[in-house]
Amino acid sequence: MQKWYQILHKNTGLSPYVWVVFYILPFYFIFRSSSTYEVVIGIVMILMFFVCYVLSFLSKGWAVYFWTSWQIIISIAMTVLFGYVYFSLFLAFFIGHIQNKIGFFTLYTIHLISTVVTINMGFLSKNAEFFNQLPFVLVSLVAVILLPVTTYNWNKREKLQGQLEDANKRISELVKLEERQRIARDLHDTLGQKLSLIGLKSDLASKLISKNPGRAQTELEEIRQTARIALKEVRDMVTQMRGTRLEDEVFRVRQITKAAEIDFVLEGDPNLQNTSLMTENVLSMCLKEAVTNVVRHSGATICSVVIEPLRTDLLLKVKDNGIGMAEECAYLRGNGLRGMKERLEFVNGSMEIDSAQNGTTVTIKVPNVFKQPEKEAGV
């Protein structure tokens, strides 16, 4: 279990000063009793409850259920003797943080049944305290029903989100490792053989230069030609490493959305034959960031990507059916959107964000600058 004071400030969503009210209230109920004996018993039960409450958060294994059981018993006693039902809120909050599924549902069921039975006993006994605070008793009963389930689901979602982020980091590291290995293989295959050939032909030319100058000249010409081929292959490899094809990014987007259980819809052809590599690389990075925002923040179930070549521009739309976001902070929300805008400005592109309650649409438009043919580029 987490430490109790960390959970109190991090997960309740309530100010700690609100909980102080619940610390003071039991003393108010107790001191209204006319019997000194009952006052002493009440104070002892309050102290015992908070000791058990803290020990429950600090304990592990079976001890958690032991101290929680004592809390339930004390809560029942406080309700029957003094009409104080609000210890059930502390229990509901704590039970929601039980990570074991069986343990959670067991304690949740016991606590819910005991609270309902105890409140009914108070009404049947015609306890004036229950009738005086009837609205608050009903609110407490609703909290006992909903708070544990809500807290449990929230913690489960946070845990799954953390696992997803860890998995994405591991995947990213594996991709980097695979890319390094691929580069090493390409360099070995591209340069290793040709450099060895250049070395052998250089040795041969040095031996033939005095015996057979014509043959040596031929070897030198072949060395020059081999060096040019090797240089061209290195340039091609560096060009591929610098840019990401939109078609490859769409493939990765399919994998990401599938892992996030989001339906992916593609409209248009991601294979851009006549678009410059720089423009395609910018589009790929923007698509990656837009889909990442959909997966992390939108809560969407459908993500669609539209690729539409226009007469002078290339249009890319990323749409989702999520919760949307405020329009006034759309361009300022996180470094990702700012980075997209800066990349698009570099290629004279633009980005528009249309957000509503039924989803968000990111529209990216870039000039469709055609890449130069290889012969004209002098490659």
Solvent accessible surface area in square Angstrom, and as a share of the most:
residue,aa,sasa,rsa
1,M,62,0.28
2,Q,79,0.35
3,K,99,0.42
4,W,82,0.29
5,Y,99,0.38
6,Q,88,0.39
7,I,1,0.01
8,L,24,0.12
9,H,122,0.54
10,K,157,0.67
11,N,39,0.20
12,T,28,0.16
13,G,77,0.74
14,L,91,0.45
15,S,52,0.33
16,P,44,0.27
17,Y,173,0.66
18,V,63,0.36
19,W,11,0.04
20,V,60,0.34
21,V,80,0.46
22,F,37,0.15
23,Y,69,0.26
24,I,107,0.54
25,L,48,0.24
26,P,0,0.00
27,F,66,0.28
28,Y,116,0.44
29,F,18,0.08
30,I,0,0.00
31,F,124,0.52
32,R,132,0.48
33,S,26,0.17
34,S,123,0.79
35,S,40,0.26
36,T,105,0.61
37,Y,160,0.61
38,E,77,0.34
39,V,21,0.12
40,V,83,0.48
41,I,55,0.28
42,G,0,0.00
43,I,52,0.26
44,V,71,0.41
45,M,21,0.10
46,I,1,0.01
47,L,105,0.52
48,M,79,0.35
49,F,0,0.00
50,F,47,0.20
51,V,86,0.50
52,C,7,0.04
53,Y,19,0.07
54,V,42,0.24
55,L,58,0.29
56,S,0,0.00
57,F,2,0.01
58,L,95,0.47
59,S,17,0.11
60,K,158,0.67
61,G,51,0.49
62,W,190,0.67
63,A,19,0.15
64,V,8,0.04
65,Y,72,0.27
66,F,91,0.38
67,W,67,0.23
68,T,0,0.00
69,S,49,0.32
70,W,98,0.34
71,Q,0,0.00
72,I,13,0.06
73,I,95,0.48
74,I,7,0.03
75,S,9,0.06
76,I,62,0.31
77,A,29,0.23
78,M,0,0.00
79,T,6,0.04
80,V,69,0.40
81,L,108,0.54
82,F,14,0.06
83,G,0,0.00
84,Y,0,0.00
85,V,3,0.01
86,Y,17,0.06
87,F,0,0.00
88,S,3,0.02
89,L,23,0.12
90,F,3,0.01
91,L,0,0.00
92,A,0,0.00
93,F,8,0.03
94,F,0,0.00
95,I,0,0.00
96,G,1,0.01
97,H,8,0.04
98,I,4,0.02
99,Q,128,0.57
100,N,83,0.43
101,K,129,0.55
102,I,138,0.70
103,G,9,0.08
104,F,1,0.01
105,F,95,0.40
106,T,67,0.39
107,L,8,0.04
108,Y,29,0.11
109,T,65,0.38
110,I,84,0.43
111,H,2,0.01
112,L,42,0.21
113,I,100,0.51
114,S,19,0.12
115,T,13,0.07
116,V,54,0.31
117,V,76,0.43
118,T,7,0.04
119,I,8,0.04
120,N,73,0.37
121,M,96,0.43
122,G,6,0.06
123,F,50,0.21
124,L,148,0.73
125,S,80,0.52
126,K,165,0.70
127,N,39,0.20
128,A,66,0.51
129,E,38,0.17
130,F,1,0.00
131,F,107,0.45
132,N,111,0.57
133,Q,15,0.07
134,L,69,0.34
135,P,83,0.52
136,F,127,0.53
137,V,0,0.00
138,L,91,0.45
139,V,100,0.58
140,S,3,0.02
141,L,39,0.19
142,V,79,0.45
143,A,25,0.19
144,V,0,0.00
145,I,69,0.35
146,L,102,0.51
147,L,56,0.28
148,P,0,0.00
149,V,55,0.32
150,T,84,0.49
151,T,16,0.09
152,Y,29,0.11
153,N,80,0.41
154,W,124,0.44
155,N,37,0.19
156,K,104,0.44
157,R,156,0.57
158,E,88,0.39
159,K,122,0.52
160,L,98,0.49
161,Q,63,0.28
162,G,31,0.29
163,Q,92,0.41
164,L,55,0.27
165,E,74,0.33
166,D,69,0.36
167,A,32,0.25
168,N,65,0.33
169,K,132,0.56
170,R,149,0.54
171,I,99,0.50
172,S,49,0.32
173,E,99,0.45
174,L,114,0.57
175,V,86,0.49
176,K,99,0.42
177,L,87,0.43
178,E,91,0.41
179,E,65,0.29
180,R,145,0.53
181,Q,79,0.35
182,R,71,0.26
183,I,45,0.23
184,A,60,0.47
185,R,122,0.44
186,D,39,0.20
187,L,72,0.36
188,H,134,0.60
189,D,93,0.48
190,T,19,0.11
191,L,49,0.24
192,G,27,0.26
193,Q,134,0.60
194,K,36,0.15
195,L,102,0.51
196,S,67,0.43
197,L,72,0.36
198,I,34,0.17
199,G,34,0.33
200,L,124,0.61
201,K,36,0.15
202,S,46,0.30
203,D,83,0.43
204,L,64,0.32
205,A,6,0.04
206,S,74,0.48
207,K,137,0.58
208,L,27,0.13
209,I,108,0.55
210,S,96,0.62
211,K,170,0.72
212,N,68,0.35
213,P,85,0.53
214,G,49,0.47
215,R,114,0.42
216,A,3,0.02
217,Q,108,0.48
218,T,71,0.41
219,E,10,0.05
220,L,73,0.36
221,E,82,0.37
222,E,71,0.32
223,I,25,0.13
224,R,106,0.39
225,Q,90,0.40
226,T,16,0.09
227,A,45,0.35
228,R,144,0.53
229,I,73,0.37
230,A,6,0.05
231,L,90,0.45
232,K,87,0.37
233,E,59,0.26
234,V,36,0.21
235,R,138,0.50
236,D,51,0.26
237,M,13,0.06
238,V,45,0.26
239,T,64,0.37
240,Q,122,0.54
241,M,70,0.31
242,R,188,0.69
243,G,13,0.12
244,T,40,0.23
245,R,96,0.35
246,L,1,0.00
247,E,83,0.37
248,D,70,0.36
249,E,7,0.03
250,V,4,0.02
251,F,121,0.51
252,R,96,0.35
253,V,1,0.00
254,R,110,0.40
255,Q,98,0.44
256,I,65,0.33
257,T,1,0.00
258,K,164,0.70
259,A,73,0.57
260,A,29,0.22
261,E,157,0.70
262,I,12,0.06
263,D,92,0.48
264,F,36,0.15
265,V,65,0.37
266,L,44,0.22
267,E,89,0.40
268,G,47,0.45
269,D,91,0.47
270,P,18,0.11
271,N,62,0.32
272,L,19,0.09
273,Q,111,0.49
274,N,92,0.47
275,T,5,0.03
276,S,20,0.13
277,L,40,0.20
278,M,113,0.50
279,T,7,0.04
280,E,3,0.01
281,N,29,0.15
282,V,8,0.04
283,L,1,0.00
284,S,1,0.01
285,M,64,0.29
286,C,0,0.00
287,L,0,0.00
288,K,113,0.48
289,E,45,0.20
290,A,3,0.02
291,V,1,0.00
292,T,31,0.18
293,N,37,0.19
294,V,9,0.05
295,V,31,0.18
296,R,141,0.51
297,H,93,0.41
298,S,11,0.07
299,G,62,0.59
300,A,10,0.07
301,T,81,0.47
302,I,77,0.39
303,C,0,0.00
304,S,14,0.09
305,V,0,0.00
306,V,22,0.13
307,I,6,0.03
308,E,78,0.35
309,P,86,0.54
310,L,71,0.36
311,R,219,0.80
312,T,79,0.46
313,D,35,0.18
314,L,1,0.01
315,L,18,0.09
316,L,1,0.01
317,K,63,0.27
318,V,2,0.01
319,K,77,0.32
320,D,19,0.10
321,N,66,0.34
322,G,5,0.05
323,I,123,0.62
324,G,15,0.14
325,M,40,0.18
326,A,46,0.36
327,E,109,0.49
328,E,149,0.67
329,C,51,0.30
330,A,3,0.02
331,Y,80,0.30
332,L,120,0.60
333,R,99,0.36
334,G,44,0.42
335,N,114,0.58
336,G,22,0.21
337,L,7,0.03
338,R,96,0.35
339,G,17,0.17
340,M,0,0.00
341,K,86,0.36
342,E,114,0.51
343,R,87,0.32
344,L,1,0.01
345,E,103,0.46
346,F,149,0.62
347,V,20,0.11
348,N,125,0.64
349,G,15,0.14
350,S,60,0.38
351,M,14,0.06
352,E,117,0.52
353,I,24,0.12
354,D,93,0.48
355,S,9,0.06
356,A,55,0.42
357,Q,175,0.78
358,N,121,0.62
359,G,9,0.09
360,T,15,0.08
361,T,32,0.19
362,V,13,0.08
363,T,27,0.16
364,I,0,0.00
365,K,80,0.34
366,V,1,0.00
367,P,40,0.25
368,N,24,0.12
369,V,87,0.50
370,F,125,0.52
371,K,93,0.40
372,Q,109,0.48
373,P,75,0.47
374,E,125,0.56
375,K,193,0.82
376,E,122,0.55
377,A,49,0.38
378,G,63,0.61
379,V,87,0.50
